[in-house]
Amino acid sequence: MKLFATLVLAAAALALAQQAPSTLPKVKFTDTRLDNGLRVIVAEDHFAPLYAISVSYKVGSRDERQGRTGFAHLFEHMMFKGSENVGTGELDFLIFTNGGNSNGTTNTDRTSYFEVLPRNQLDLGLYLEADRMHGLVITQDNLENQRQAVKEERRQSVDNQAYGQTSEKLEELIYDNFAYHHSVIGSMDDLDAASVDDVKQFFKIYYAPNNAVLALVGDLDTKETLAKVKKYFGSIPRQDPPKPVDLTEPPKSGERRATVEDKLARLVRLDIAYRIPPSGQPDSRALSVAASILGGGGGGFGGRGGGGGANSSRLYQKLVLDKEVAVQVSCATDRRAGPGFFHISATLRPGKTAEEVEGLISEEIAKLDAEPVTAKELQRVRISLRRSAELRLTALSRAQALADDAAVYDDPNRINSELDSQLAITAADIQRAAKARLLASDRVVVVTLPAASRRPGGQEN
């Protein structure tokens, strides 16, 4: 009897420990606005003699208009082509020769530029970012050069990539609102149609200090850093703020299906998606944890994230190991400022049918509705969430998180609160969200089939 009581108490203590708030140290930061509207976030960390700088502009593919898609991503490339006082290629050269590195990324909701440099190069990082915010060089030659670079990137990642067109088709069916209906990389026709005047107008509207967040993390003195930020950025004039983008989606009227024939694919792939609420809403968080339990994806802090191991997930156990109908399966949530989506993808074994695999996946979705997930599954996800959070403690990761969360959600403190919010998700939360959001009548299904290649003379291989 005593042994039984001891085991019960131990199990209860373990459950409480897994649900307890994170013990990771909170990120302390200052949040300041310059007179021109630039938001500046500084977090001191004297662990290593370096710092990270991240600038997030409140512009993503959602801000584009029909006929001019791909502009946000095109501009990410343009920002490395030279500014008023920095020539083409000099930004990367100056950063690399001073022991640093740099890059940029674009998604649906924001565009980000970032560097990591030694602590004694604070002036260099600030100067380079301020110079291209103030005086980007926009010429026909620069535009044409980067237009071709983006078109080649599209060929590599979409047009000439197996299953590359599947993702575009999936998002076209998930979203009706143009903001998220089109891809970040844009279309070839729209890229060809872009003019220098278009690019200059885009820069004026979106690349203004009052439409940006500057975050710095590392071996810094906050007072000194703010003084230097004002020195380099303070004179850049603000612009009229861009019009807010309506991200709301009309209710879907029923299931949507499509078939994609892919000449580069060698196996059939099945993709199933459900539209979910914006990141930060309770059902969105609950479904990100559910995705981890179902297919080893989900979790994370607002975009695609990883929580839990795929090999122990329900879908992997059923589709890959038990039924042997798939060679790969994943489940993840794409969480955005507006509606995101819950995405299951399975690559089928030769000879297996999409109908068979879809039926097995539907059974697992139904289980999420019918009964709570187990305590063991929740424990696995929570452990993985904690581990993932620890891996994001670098100066660069924190600078990016602070800048992005301030730019997209107007809440830089998400860096301290989001993990605890996800650790607090319960089995009841998951069951409620699954019943409300993972509806067969609202799902999108895309089947990608290998297109038969043809020999000379018209014969199929």
C-alpha positions as CSV (number, residue, x, y, z in Angstrom):
1,M,0.0,0.0,0.0
2,K,2.8,2.4,0.9
3,L,4.6,1.5,-2.4
4,F,1.4,2.3,-4.4
5,A,1.0,5.6,-2.6
6,T,4.6,6.5,-3.3
7,L,4.2,5.7,-7.0
8,V,1.0,7.8,-7.2
9,L,2.7,10.7,-5.5
10,A,5.8,10.4,-7.8
11,A,3.6,10.4,-10.9
12,A,1.7,13.4,-9.7
13,A,4.9,15.3,-9.0
14,L,6.2,14.5,-12.5
15,A,2.9,15.7,-14.0
16,L,3.1,18.9,-12.1
17,A,6.7,19.4,-13.1
18,Q,5.9,19.0,-16.7
19,Q,3.1,21.5,-16.5
20,A,5.1,24.0,-14.4
21,P,6.2,27.3,-16.0
22,S,9.5,27.3,-17.8
23,T,12.6,27.9,-15.6
24,L,14.5,29.5,-18.4
25,P,15.7,33.0,-17.4
26,K,13.4,35.8,-18.7
27,V,14.9,38.1,-21.3
28,K,15.1,41.6,-19.8
29,F,14.9,44.4,-22.4
30,T,14.2,48.0,-22.9
31,D,11.6,49.2,-25.4
32,T,12.0,52.7,-26.8
33,R,10.6,54.7,-29.6
34,L,12.5,57.4,-31.4
35,D,10.8,60.6,-32.5
36,N,10.7,59.3,-36.1
37,G,8.7,56.2,-34.9
38,L,11.5,53.6,-35.0
39,R,11.0,51.1,-32.2
40,V,14.2,50.1,-30.5
41,I,14.6,47.0,-28.2
42,V,17.8,46.4,-26.4
43,A,18.7,43.3,-24.3
44,E,22.0,43.2,-22.5
45,D,23.8,39.8,-22.3
46,H,27.5,39.9,-21.3
47,F,28.1,36.1,-21.7
48,A,30.2,36.6,-24.9
49,P,31.9,39.6,-26.5
50,L,29.4,39.9,-29.4
51,Y,26.0,41.3,-30.3
52,A,23.2,40.5,-32.7
53,I,21.2,43.2,-34.6
54,S,17.8,42.4,-36.2
55,V,15.6,44.8,-38.1
56,S,12.1,43.7,-38.9
57,Y,10.0,45.7,-41.3
58,K,6.3,45.4,-41.1
59,V,5.9,44.2,-44.6
60,G,5.4,40.7,-46.0
61,S,3.8,39.1,-49.0
62,R,0.4,39.8,-47.3
63,D,1.0,43.5,-48.2
64,E,1.3,42.9,-51.9
65,R,-1.4,43.6,-54.5
66,Q,-2.6,41.6,-57.4
67,G,-0.3,41.8,-60.3
68,R,2.7,42.7,-58.1
69,T,3.3,39.6,-56.1
70,G,6.8,38.7,-54.9
71,F,7.7,42.4,-54.1
72,A,8.5,41.8,-50.4
73,H,10.9,39.0,-51.2
74,L,12.4,40.8,-54.2
75,F,13.1,43.7,-51.8
76,E,14.9,41.5,-49.4
77,H,17.4,40.9,-52.3
78,M,17.4,44.6,-53.3
79,M,18.5,45.6,-49.8
80,F,21.9,43.9,-50.3
81,K,22.7,45.8,-53.6
82,G,24.1,49.0,-52.2
83,S,22.9,52.1,-50.5
84,E,23.8,55.8,-50.4
85,N,27.3,55.3,-48.8
86,V,27.8,51.6,-49.2
87,G,28.5,50.1,-52.6
88,T,27.3,46.8,-54.2
89,G,28.6,43.9,-52.2
90,E,30.3,46.1,-49.6
91,L,27.8,45.4,-46.8
92,D,28.6,41.7,-46.7
93,F,32.3,42.3,-47.2
94,L,32.5,44.8,-44.3
95,I,30.6,42.4,-42.0
96,F,32.6,39.3,-42.9
97,T,36.0,41.0,-42.7
98,N,35.1,42.2,-39.3
99,G,34.3,38.8,-38.0
100,G,30.5,38.8,-38.5
101,N,27.8,37.3,-40.6
102,S,24.5,38.6,-42.1
103,N,21.4,37.6,-43.9
104,G,17.7,38.3,-44.5
105,T,14.4,36.5,-44.6
106,T,10.9,37.2,-45.9
107,N,7.6,35.6,-44.9
108,T,3.9,36.4,-45.1
109,D,4.0,38.9,-42.3
110,R,7.4,40.6,-42.2
111,T,10.8,41.1,-43.7
112,S,13.9,40.7,-41.5
113,Y,17.6,41.7,-41.8
114,F,20.2,40.6,-39.3
115,E,23.8,40.5,-38.4
116,V,26.1,39.1,-35.7
117,L,29.3,41.1,-35.0
118,P,32.0,41.5,-32.3
119,R,31.0,43.9,-29.6
120,N,33.6,46.5,-30.8
121,Q,31.7,46.8,-34.1
122,L,28.5,48.2,-32.8
123,D,28.9,51.4,-34.9
124,L,29.4,49.3,-38.1
125,G,26.2,47.3,-37.7
126,L,24.1,50.4,-36.9
127,Y,25.7,52.4,-39.7
128,L,25.0,49.7,-42.4
129,E,21.4,49.2,-41.4
130,A,20.7,52.9,-41.1
131,D,22.3,53.7,-44.5
132,R,20.1,51.2,-46.4
133,M,17.0,52.3,-44.5
134,H,17.7,55.9,-45.5
135,G,19.2,55.6,-48.9
136,L,18.8,52.3,-50.8
137,V,20.1,52.6,-54.3
138,I,17.3,51.6,-56.7
139,T,18.4,51.5,-60.3
140,Q,17.2,49.5,-63.4
141,D,20.4,47.5,-63.3
142,N,20.0,46.6,-59.7
143,L,16.4,45.7,-60.2
144,E,17.1,43.5,-63.2
145,N,20.0,41.8,-61.5
146,Q,17.9,40.8,-58.5
147,R,14.8,40.1,-60.5
148,Q,16.8,37.4,-62.3
149,A,18.1,36.1,-58.9
150,V,14.6,35.7,-57.5
151,K,13.3,34.1,-60.7
152,E,16.2,31.5,-60.5
153,E,15.4,31.0,-56.8
154,R,11.8,30.3,-57.8
155,R,12.9,27.8,-60.4
156,Q,15.1,25.9,-57.9
157,S,12.6,25.9,-55.0
158,V,9.2,25.6,-56.8
159,D,9.2,25.1,-60.5
160,N,12.0,22.6,-60.8
161,Q,11.6,21.0,-57.3
162,A,9.6,17.8,-56.7
163,Y,6.3,18.7,-54.9
164,G,7.3,22.4,-55.3
165,Q,3.9,23.3,-56.8
166,T,2.0,21.4,-54.2
167,S,2.5,24.0,-51.5
168,E,1.3,26.8,-53.7
169,K,-1.8,24.9,-54.7
170,L,-2.5,24.1,-51.0
171,E,-2.4,27.7,-49.9
172,E,-4.5,28.8,-52.9
173,L,-7.2,26.4,-51.7
174,I,-6.8,27.2,-47.9
175,Y,-7.2,31.0,-48.4
176,D,-9.7,33.2,-50.2
177,N,-8.3,36.5,-49.1
178,F,-5.5,37.6,-51.5
179,A,-3.2,38.5,-48.6
180,Y,-2.4,34.8,-47.9
181,H,-3.8,33.3,-51.1
182,H,-0.5,33.8,-53.1
183,S,3.0,32.6,-52.4
184,V,5.8,34.6,-50.8
185,I,8.1,34.2,-53.8
186,G,5.5,35.5,-56.2
187,S,4.9,34.6,-59.9
188,M,7.2,35.0,-62.9
189,D,4.8,37.3,-64.7
190,D,4.5,39.7,-61.7
191,L,8.3,39.8,-61.3
192,D,8.7,40.6,-65.0
193,A,6.1,43.4,-64.7
194,A,7.9,45.2,-61.8
195,S,9.3,48.6,-62.7
196,V,11.8,50.9,-61.0
197,D,9.0,53.2,-60.1
198,D,7.1,50.4,-58.5
199,V,10.1,49.4,-56.4
200,K,10.8,53.0,-55.3
201,Q,7.2,53.5,-54.2
202,F,7.3,50.2,-52.3
203,F,10.5,51.3,-50.5
204,K,9.0,54.7,-49.6
205,I,5.9,53.2,-48.1
206,Y,7.3,50.2,-46.2
207,Y,11.0,50.9,-45.5
208,A,10.4,53.8,-43.1
209,P,11.6,54.0,-39.5
210,N,8.0,54.1,-38.2
211,N,7.3,50.8,-40.0
212,A,10.3,49.0,-38.5
213,V,11.6,47.5,-35.3
214,L,15.3,47.4,-34.4
215,A,16.4,44.8,-31.8
216,L,19.9,44.4,-30.4
217,V,21.0,41.6,-28.0
218,G,24.4,41.0,-26.6
219,D,27.4,42.5,-24.9
220,L,26.0,46.0,-24.9
221,D,25.5,49.0,-22.6
222,T,21.9,50.0,-23.1
223,K,22.4,53.7,-22.6
224,E,25.4,53.9,-25.0
225,T,23.5,51.7,-27.5
226,L,20.4,53.9,-27.5
227,A,22.6,57.0,-28.0
228,K,24.3,55.4,-31.0
229,V,20.9,54.3,-32.5
230,K,19.7,57.9,-32.3
231,K,22.9,59.1,-33.9
232,Y,22.5,56.8,-36.9
233,F,18.7,56.4,-37.3
234,G,17.3,59.6,-35.7
235,S,17.5,61.8,-38.8
236,I,15.7,59.3,-41.1
237,P,12.3,60.8,-41.8
238,R,9.1,59.0,-41.0
239,Q,6.6,58.3,-43.7
240,D,2.8,58.1,-43.8
241,P,1.9,54.7,-42.3
242,P,0.7,52.0,-44.8
243,K,-2.9,51.0,-44.7
244,P,-3.6,48.0,-42.5
245,V,-4.2,44.8,-44.3
246,D,-7.5,43.0,-43.7
247,L,-6.5,39.3,-43.0
248,T,-10.0,38.0,-42.2
249,E,-11.2,35.0,-44.1
250,P,-14.8,34.2,-45.1
251,P,-16.1,30.9,-43.9
252,K,-15.4,28.0,-46.2
253,S,-18.4,26.4,-47.8
254,G,-17.1,22.9,-47.9
255,E,-14.2,20.6,-48.5
256,R,-11.8,21.5,-51.4
257,R,-9.8,19.1,-53.4
258,A,-7.2,19.2,-56.1
259,T,-4.8,16.9,-58.0
260,V,-1.4,18.1,-59.1
261,E,0.6,16.2,-61.7
262,D,4.3,16.6,-61.0
263,K,6.9,15.5,-63.5
264,L,9.6,15.6,-60.9
265,A,7.8,13.5,-58.2
266,R,8.5,9.8,-58.0
267,L,5.9,8.9,-55.3
268,V,2.4,9.9,-54.6
269,R,2.0,12.5,-51.9
270,L,-1.1,13.4,-49.9
271,D,-1.5,16.8,-48.2
272,I,-4.4,17.6,-45.9
273,A,-4.9,21.0,-44.3
274,Y,-7.3,22.8,-42.1
275,R,-7.5,26.6,-41.5
276,I,-6.9,27.6,-37.9
277,P,-7.0,30.8,-35.9
278,P,-4.2,33.4,-35.8
279,S,-1.1,32.7,-33.7
280,G,-1.6,33.5,-30.0
281,Q,-5.2,32.4,-29.9
282,P,-5.9,29.5,-27.5
283,D,-7.0,27.0,-30.3
284,S,-4.0,27.8,-32.4
285,R,-1.6,27.0,-29.5
286,A,-3.6,23.8,-28.6
287,L,-3.5,22.6,-32.2
288,S,0.3,23.2,-32.5
289,V,0.7,20.8,-29.6
290,A,-1.8,18.4,-31.2
291,A,0.3,18.5,-34.4
292,S,3.3,17.4,-32.4
293,I,1.4,14.4,-30.9
294,L,-0.1,13.5,-34.3
295,G,2.9,13.8,-36.6
296,G,5.9,15.2,-34.8
297,G,5.6,18.8,-35.9
298,G,3.9,21.9,-34.5
299,G,4.9,23.5,-31.2
300,G,7.2,26.5,-31.7
301,F,6.7,30.2,-31.2
302,G,4.6,31.5,-34.0
303,G,5.9,30.1,-37.3
304,R,6.7,26.5,-38.1
305,G,8.0,24.8,-35.0
306,G,9.2,21.4,-33.8
307,G,7.9,19.7,-30.7
308,G,8.2,16.0,-30.1
309,G,9.8,13.3,-32.1
310,A,8.2,12.1,-35.4
311,N,9.2,8.5,-34.8
312,S,7.0,8.3,-31.7
313,S,4.1,10.2,-33.2
314,R,0.7,8.6,-33.9
315,L,0.8,9.0,-37.6
316,Y,4.3,7.7,-38.0
317,Q,3.5,4.6,-35.8
318,K,0.3,3.9,-37.8
319,L,1.2,4.8,-41.4
320,V,4.9,4.0,-41.6
321,L,5.4,1.3,-39.0
322,D,2.1,-0.6,-38.5
323,K,0.3,-0.3,-41.9
324,E,3.4,0.3,-44.0
325,V,1.5,2.6,-46.4
326,A,3.8,5.6,-46.2
327,V,7.5,6.2,-46.3
328,Q,7.2,9.7,-44.6
329,V,4.6,11.6,-42.7
330,S,4.6,14.9,-40.9
331,C,2.1,17.2,-39.2
332,A,2.8,20.9,-38.4
333,T,1.0,24.1,-37.8
334,D,1.8,27.2,-39.9
335,R,1.0,30.0,-37.4
336,R,0.6,33.5,-38.6
337,A,-0.6,37.0,-37.6
338,G,-3.8,36.1,-39.5
339,P,-5.4,32.7,-39.9
340,G,-2.8,29.9,-40.1
341,F,-3.2,26.2,-41.1
342,F,-2.9,22.7,-39.6
343,H,-1.0,20.6,-42.2
344,I,-0.6,16.8,-42.6
345,S,1.7,15.5,-45.4
346,A,2.3,11.8,-46.2
347,T,4.5,10.4,-49.0
348,L,3.0,7.0,-50.0
349,R,4.7,3.7,-50.6
350,P,4.6,2.4,-54.1
351,G,1.3,0.6,-54.8
352,K,-0.6,2.3,-52.0
353,T,-3.5,4.7,-52.7
354,A,-4.2,8.2,-51.5
355,E,-7.7,7.0,-50.6
356,E,-6.4,4.4,-48.2
357,V,-4.0,6.7,-46.5
358,E,-6.6,9.5,-46.3
359,G,-8.9,7.1,-44.5
360,L,-6.3,6.2,-41.9
361,I,-5.4,9.8,-41.3
362,S,-9.1,10.6,-40.8
363,E,-9.3,7.9,-38.2
364,E,-6.5,9.6,-36.2
365,I,-8.2,13.0,-36.5
366,A,-11.4,11.4,-35.2
367,K,-9.5,10.1,-32.2
368,L,-8.4,13.6,-31.3
369,D,-12.0,14.6,-31.2
370,A,-13.3,11.5,-29.4
371,E,-10.8,11.1,-26.5
372,P,-8.1,13.1,-24.6
373,V,-4.5,12.7,-25.6
374,T,-2.5,10.7,-23.0
375,A,-0.4,12.2,-20.2
376,K,2.7,10.5,-21.7
377,E,2.1,12.2,-25.0
378,L,1.7,15.6,-23.4
379,Q,4.9,15.0,-21.3
380,R,6.9,14.2,-24.5
381,V,5.8,17.4,-26.2
382,R,6.5,19.6,-23.1
383,I,10.0,18.2,-22.8
384,S,10.6,18.9,-26.5
385,L,9.2,22.4,-26.2
386,R,11.6,23.1,-23.3
387,R,14.5,21.7,-25.2
388,S,13.7,23.7,-28.3
389,A,13.4,26.9,-26.3
390,E,16.9,26.3,-24.8
391,L,18.3,26.0,-28.3
392,R,16.9,29.4,-29.2
393,L,18.9,31.2,-26.5
394,T,21.6,32.6,-28.9
395,A,21.9,36.3,-29.2
396,L,20.7,36.2,-32.8
397,S,17.7,34.0,-32.0
398,R,16.6,36.4,-29.2
399,A,17.2,39.5,-31.4
400,Q,15.1,38.0,-34.1
401,A,12.3,37.0,-31.8
402,L,12.1,40.4,-30.1
403,A,12.1,42.2,-33.4
404,D,9.6,39.9,-35.1
405,D,7.2,39.7,-32.2
406,A,7.2,43.5,-31.8
407,A,6.7,44.0,-35.6
408,V,4.1,41.3,-36.2
409,Y,2.2,41.1,-32.9
410,D,3.2,44.4,-31.2
411,D,4.3,42.3,-28.2
412,P,8.1,41.7,-27.8
413,N,7.4,40.0,-24.4
414,R,6.1,36.9,-26.3
415,I,9.7,35.8,-26.0
416,N,9.0,35.3,-22.2
417,S,5.4,34.3,-22.3
418,E,4.8,32.0,-25.3
419,L,6.6,29.0,-24.0
420,D,4.6,29.0,-20.7
421,S,1.4,29.4,-22.7
422,Q,2.2,26.3,-24.6
423,L,3.3,24.3,-21.6
424,A,0.0,25.1,-20.0
425,I,-2.0,23.4,-22.9
426,T,-4.1,20.5,-21.5
427,A,-5.6,17.4,-23.1
428,A,-9.0,19.1,-22.7
429,D,-7.7,22.1,-24.7
430,I,-6.6,19.9,-27.5
431,Q,-9.8,17.9,-27.7
432,R,-11.9,21.1,-27.7
433,A,-9.8,22.7,-30.5
434,A,-9.8,19.6,-32.6
435,K,-13.6,19.3,-32.4
436,A,-14.0,23.0,-33.3
437,R,-11.3,23.3,-36.1
438,L,-10.4,19.9,-37.6
439,L,-13.7,19.5,-39.5
440,A,-13.9,17.3,-42.6
441,S,-16.3,19.7,-44.2
442,D,-13.6,22.5,-44.0
443,R,-10.5,20.7,-45.0
444,V,-8.3,21.0,-48.1
445,V,-7.0,17.9,-49.8
446,V,-4.3,17.9,-52.4
447,V,-3.0,14.7,-54.1
448,T,0.3,15.0,-56.0
449,L,0.8,12.3,-58.7
450,P,4.0,11.6,-60.5
451,A,3.4,12.7,-64.1
452,A,4.3,10.0,-66.6
453,S,7.5,10.9,-68.5
454,R,7.4,10.2,-72.2
455,R,10.0,8.7,-74.5
456,P,10.6,10.1,-78.0
457,G,7.7,9.1,-80.2
458,G,5.1,9.5,-77.5
459,Q,5.6,6.3,-75.6
460,E,5.2,6.5,-71.8
461,N,8.0,5.1,-69.6
